[in-house]
Amino acid sequence: MGPKSGRYLVSAVVFVSATGLTAGCGASAEPAEAGRKPGPATSTAAGKAAEHSEPLTGARLKAALLTADQAIGFEITGSSSRDGAEPDSSLNVEETVSPEVCRHVREATRGDGEEAAAASSIMYRSGTSMAPRSTSLMSYQEEAARARMNQLREAVGACSRFSFSNAIGNASVTTEALDVPALGEDALRYRTLSRLDSEGFAWTLVTAVRVGGVIVTMDVLDTTGPMPPEKLAAFKPDPGPDEAVIATLVENVTTARSA
């Protein structure tokens, strides 16, 4: 096994473990406008995309993921796709969430059993093995995609603080809602801090964008050991480095839906 594949496997284990102890929530808002700023416009394919009502297949979603040439400044370590709603069983972590509604926010980047297909990939800043970016594309009937985004937004509004526990440990979570560029037809972004019972911390930064019946998510993970608050703040994931690739990813999906 080469260095790159070894790093992918090790990082995937860290990623699954940490995301088992991360989640987020923020202020409630109206579905289409909350927290949005003017941002990069999608292509003229957006008009044609509105005519494409059938869910995309796993193969078409995988083809819409970022390519190595598009992921400027990042290194993609692998990708996968599936048709149907059954997720990868290796990502399942049984846990108790309180309040229960916050489970929707914690699982924003996973399927909910209504998706027709999905594709995903993981990438890192070039030259590093820290703070993985997990990209997920999930395809729905458009009405179901709208309902999924509304469900997430409502859960975000209800979960300013919550806790959960699983076989890995326990965590309490706080959330900071962030502005998000005007991407796709609906967009949401939030950043979370999980305080682990091991005295470590896990930051996540989640961006979710709906393009017709496809929900695009990018989840940035940054974990730390125990540290004082002033140093902990320096580890907050910053959306700045990711804006260009997120916009390109949304453009890819817009184009795929118009084909």
Phi, psi and omega per residue, in radians:
M1 nan 2.251 -3.092
G2 -1.351 2.968 -3.113
P3 -1.011 -0.717 -3.072
K4 -1.161 -0.812 -3.121
S5 -1.166 -0.605 3.088
G6 -1.111 -0.749 3.115
R7 -1.098 -0.653 -3.135
Y8 -1.103 -0.763 -3.106
L9 -1.170 -0.780 3.130
V10 -1.104 -0.792 -3.119
S11 -1.146 -0.600 3.127
A12 -1.127 -0.688 3.109
V13 -1.106 -0.784 3.109
V14 -1.086 -0.736 -3.095
F15 -1.103 -0.832 -3.134
V16 -1.100 -0.746 -3.129
S17 -1.114 -0.784 -3.094
A18 -1.231 -0.693 3.135
T19 -1.244 -0.294 2.985
G20 -1.219 -0.247 3.126
L21 -2.148 0.533 3.100
T22 -2.368 2.648 3.102
A23 -2.945 3.067 -3.112
G24 -2.749 2.904 3.085
C25 -2.952 2.901 -3.087
G26 -2.808 -2.706 -3.064
A27 -1.367 2.561 3.120
S28 -1.326 2.771 -3.102
A29 -2.892 2.970 3.078
E30 -1.234 2.496 -2.980
P31 -0.939 -0.733 -2.944
A32 -1.624 -0.275 -2.944
E33 -2.129 -0.336 -2.946
A34 -1.067 2.304 3.024
G35 1.177 0.253 -3.068
R36 -1.730 2.452 3.048
K37 -2.063 2.748 3.027
P38 -1.008 2.359 -3.101
G39 -2.534 -2.948 -3.106
P40 -1.039 2.330 3.134
A41 -1.436 2.571 3.053
T42 -1.368 2.961 -3.023
S43 -1.310 3.066 3.114
T44 -1.174 -0.160 3.069
A45 -1.143 -0.265 -3.100
A46 -1.030 -0.673 3.133
G47 -1.112 -0.746 3.120
K48 -1.188 -0.577 -3.106
A49 -1.070 -0.561 -3.127
A50 -1.078 -0.378 -3.131
E51 -1.436 -0.225 -3.077
H52 -1.594 1.738 -3.001
S53 -1.700 -0.317 -3.110
E54 -1.408 2.499 3.103
P55 -1.052 2.551 3.062
L56 -1.331 2.624 3.097
T57 -1.372 2.926 3.095
G58 -1.047 -0.667 -3.139
A59 -1.131 -0.711 -3.140
R60 -1.248 -0.602 3.071
L61 -1.146 -0.765 -3.139
K62 -1.069 -0.663 3.125
A63 -1.170 -0.371 -3.137
A64 -1.547 -0.130 3.085
L65 -1.123 2.794 3.122
L66 -1.056 2.438 3.029
T67 -1.622 2.936 3.127
A68 -1.048 -0.642 3.139
D69 -1.214 -0.534 -3.127
Q70 -1.423 -0.526 -3.069
A71 -1.465 1.100 -3.078
I72 -1.127 2.208 -3.127
G73 1.556 -0.015 -3.126
F74 -2.219 2.842 3.056
E75 -2.160 2.101 3.139
I76 -1.486 2.229 -3.060
T77 -1.752 -0.185 3.135
G78 2.917 2.835 3.119
S79 -2.621 2.819 3.130
S80 -2.692 2.915 3.081
S81 -2.612 2.837 3.089
R82 -2.668 2.655 2.962
D83 -1.859 2.476 -3.090
G84 1.694 2.962 -3.006
A85 -1.595 -0.126 -3.068
E86 -1.304 2.000 -3.111
P87 -1.375 3.004 3.070
D88 -1.107 2.093 -3.067
S89 -1.126 -0.406 -3.128
S90 -1.180 -0.285 -3.130
L91 -1.619 -0.068 -3.098
N92 -1.370 2.145 3.077
V93 -2.248 1.971 -3.140
E94 -1.237 2.346 -3.115
E95 -2.716 2.827 3.055
T96 -1.842 2.229 -3.134
V97 -2.040 2.373 3.139
S98 -2.378 2.074 -0.046
P99 -1.277 2.724 -3.027
E100 -1.050 -0.584 -3.116
V101 -1.014 -0.434 -3.103
C102 -1.245 -0.191 3.061
R103 -1.039 -0.609 3.132
H104 -1.072 -0.679 3.135
V105 -1.227 -0.754 -3.132
R106 -1.089 -0.545 -3.081
E107 -1.809 0.460 -3.093
A108 -1.025 -0.562 -3.069
T109 -1.649 0.124 3.113
R110 -1.931 2.926 3.038
G111 -1.285 2.806 -3.141
D112 -2.044 0.189 -3.129
G113 1.608 -0.094 3.131
E114 -1.855 -0.184 -3.088
E115 -1.257 2.564 3.112
A116 -1.540 -0.478 -3.134
A117 -2.843 2.895 3.134
A118 -2.683 2.744 3.024
A119 -2.556 2.632 -3.093
S120 -2.644 2.808 3.047
S121 -2.695 2.870 3.097
I122 -2.227 2.442 3.090
M123 -2.476 2.805 -3.130
Y124 -2.258 2.731 2.969
R125 -1.023 2.399 -3.092
S126 -0.950 2.294 3.092
G127 1.460 0.084 3.135
T128 -2.233 2.888 3.027
S129 -2.205 0.426 -3.124
M130 -1.976 2.828 3.051
A131 0.881 1.153 3.108
P132 -1.136 2.544 3.012
R133 -1.815 2.051 3.106
S134 -1.789 2.067 3.138
T135 -1.796 2.382 3.119
S136 -2.389 2.331 3.014
L137 -2.048 2.204 3.132
M138 -2.195 2.260 -3.055
S139 -1.845 2.302 -3.112
Y140 -2.335 2.924 2.747
Q141 -1.082 2.506 -2.986
E142 -1.019 -0.666 3.132
E143 -1.075 -0.688 3.120
A144 -1.192 -0.633 3.103
A145 -1.135 -0.738 3.086
R146 -1.056 -0.759 -3.132
A147 -1.115 -0.678 3.135
R148 -1.114 -0.775 3.108
M149 -1.147 -0.693 3.104
N150 -1.128 -0.685 3.115
Q151 -1.087 -0.761 3.125
L152 -1.123 -0.779 -3.113
R153 -1.110 -0.716 3.126
E154 -1.154 -0.684 3.113
A155 -1.151 -0.690 3.084
V156 -1.015 -0.732 -3.141
G157 -1.187 -0.396 -3.072
A158 -1.700 -0.057 -2.930
C159 -2.230 1.022 3.128
S160 -1.147 -0.545 3.043
R161 -2.498 2.456 3.038
F162 -2.790 3.092 -3.136
S163 -2.461 2.829 3.027
F164 -2.746 2.865 3.137
S165 -2.499 2.610 3.078
N166 -2.685 -2.960 -3.079
A167 -1.130 -0.370 -3.133
I168 -1.381 -0.606 -3.121
G169 2.763 -2.795 -3.118
N170 -2.100 2.728 3.110
A171 -2.673 2.579 2.922
S172 -1.970 2.502 -2.971
V173 -2.204 2.397 2.950
T174 -2.164 2.772 -3.012
T175 -2.381 2.569 3.046
E176 -2.150 2.022 3.079
A177 -1.330 2.421 -3.078
L178 -2.123 2.716 2.992
D179 -1.186 2.659 3.140
V180 -2.402 2.443 3.101
P181 -1.050 2.786 -3.130
A182 -1.370 1.365 -3.132
L183 -1.812 2.537 3.082
G184 1.034 -2.596 -3.129
E185 -1.819 -0.243 3.111
D186 -2.817 2.412 -3.101
A187 -2.532 2.604 -3.085
L188 -2.579 2.446 3.096
R189 -2.500 2.441 3.061
Y190 -2.652 2.737 3.124
R191 -2.163 2.379 -3.079
T192 -2.149 2.694 3.009
L193 -2.216 2.060 3.081
S194 -1.783 2.202 3.071
R195 -1.702 1.964 -3.019
L196 -1.530 2.634 -3.134
D197 -1.223 -0.186 3.033
S198 -1.413 0.037 -3.138
E199 1.324 0.168 3.009
G200 -1.635 -3.123 -3.106
F201 -2.370 2.703 3.046
A202 -2.428 2.089 3.027
W203 -1.635 2.501 2.917
T204 -2.329 2.588 3.051
L205 -2.225 2.016 -3.066
V206 -1.991 2.225 3.004
T207 -2.067 2.191 3.117
A208 -2.150 2.284 -3.114
V209 -2.323 2.320 3.070
R210 -1.794 2.265 3.020
V211 -2.136 1.728 -3.063
G212 1.055 -2.096 -3.141
G213 -1.662 0.172 3.141
V214 -1.916 2.296 3.039
I215 -1.858 2.142 -3.136
V216 -1.804 2.231 3.065
T217 -2.275 2.536 2.943
M218 -2.256 2.220 -3.070
D219 -2.106 2.053 3.107
V220 -1.749 2.293 -3.124
L221 -2.048 2.323 3.056
D222 -2.413 2.105 -3.104
T223 -1.986 2.655 3.128
T224 -2.467 2.864 2.930
G225 -1.510 -2.958 3.098
P226 -1.051 2.430 3.091
M227 -2.838 2.754 3.131
P228 -1.205 2.757 -3.058
P229 -0.976 -0.692 -3.083
E230 -1.159 -0.564 3.086
K231 -1.396 -0.612 3.126
L232 -1.042 -0.692 -3.114
A233 -1.052 -0.489 -3.114
A234 -1.243 -0.229 -3.115
F235 -1.657 0.056 3.124
K236 -1.015 2.225 3.053
P237 -1.078 2.323 -3.114
D238 -1.849 2.190 -3.115
P239 -1.216 -0.263 -3.072
G240 -0.875 -0.922 -3.103
P241 -1.109 -0.316 -3.040
D242 -1.729 -0.193 -2.996
E243 -1.023 -0.762 -3.082
A244 -1.134 -0.740 -3.098
V245 -1.286 -0.569 3.068
I246 -1.117 -0.777 3.119
A247 -1.074 -0.683 3.109
T248 -1.159 -0.702 3.118
L249 -1.081 -0.780 3.101
V250 -1.099 -0.665 3.086
E251 -1.101 -0.733 3.094
N252 -1.005 -0.786 -3.120
V253 -1.165 -0.725 3.109
T254 -1.018 -0.763 3.125
T255 -1.152 -0.730 -3.137
A256 -1.085 -0.638 -3.128
R257 -1.283 -0.400 -3.108
S258 -1.548 -0.183 -3.070
A259 -1.259 nan nan
